[in-house]
């Protein structure tokens, strides 16, 4: 009897030891999982493929491009409250849009100024703004040495892109902004809307034969310089045109995101569709003006003037009335879905007769809080 009791005690002790061992293994596994989640939640991968450690929600950002204000306004009701400094390049928004943003967020005007992505990068002004995170654009030309200097000051640097490769990088850029600011749900809600609209366009063009793909000349900042012709190159807005069943002639000769074409080259390609981009910044130069605060009549008159220039007037697109103007301020931002829909209607009107880009723009303002003052953001040469 004592032998049986002894065996029972040994068996019970062994079971207790085994239970403790299993519990310790489970706790260890949970601890490793928690460490993994914590590591994942504090590390982001920007569009340049850089892993950046970001601890917690950030509300003191420095941005080198005012178009990030548009993205932030989709995520937060007071985007200025998320900033420590910005580029003050309000021309990229248009003065009417900037005025509307100031009304919504008066603090914008008083925030420190840092160098714009369109200018020479300035490390000192960025560090002086004392942000928690620096949001820099891939087209800014910032060097690795400059990034290292900013990071040495204790400021993480995150590279984003709405310009160089928008179809590849814009969604990730908005996602990263949402994660940094603790607005991931808002970012995903908007991106789901954008994905849905793009998917509808792709479905409508799924059976488009190559013979019906339209050759396009997109002239950036149309009429803004005495010589022809600024154009998107590889990437940039050329990606939008590819998506909607077109091809921009600038993509064939300009390796970078933007550059210049000769008038002779444009004439030799004789595109079927002309699209100029412009805005308030071209008013003093006699270029294409449209956007917030401009009437359809003013916008169309400027398009008529731009397309009447020597050489441009001889293009088949212009002679056939297939010439259009689009607001530069609506490009290279999350509002690009409006441009995509507009270009789709211009290039393939029979397939997109029911598509209404104006309704899409209105919905973005109502549902997501984007600031879009009244105006003519796109125009056709012929009413």
Secondary structure, 3 states (H helix, E strand, C coil): CHHHHHHHHHHHHHHHHHHHHHHHHHHHHHHHHHHHHHHHHCEEECCCCCEEECCCCCCCEEECCCHHHHHHHHHCCCHHHHEEEECCCHHHCCHHHHHHHHHHCHHHHHCEECCCCCCCCCHHHHHHCCCCEEEEEHHHCCCHHHHHHHHHCCCEEEEECCCCCHHHHHHHHHHHHHHHHCCHHHHHHHHHHHHHHHHHHHHHCCCCCHHHCEEEEEECCCCCCCCCCEEECCCCCHHHHHHCCEEEHHHHCCCCCEEECCHHHHHHHCCCEEEEEECHHHHHHCCCCCEECCCHHHHHHHHHHHHCCCCHHHCHHHHCCCEEEEEHHHCCCCCHHHHHHHHHHHHCCCCCCCCCHHHHHHHHHHHHCCCCCCEECEEECCC
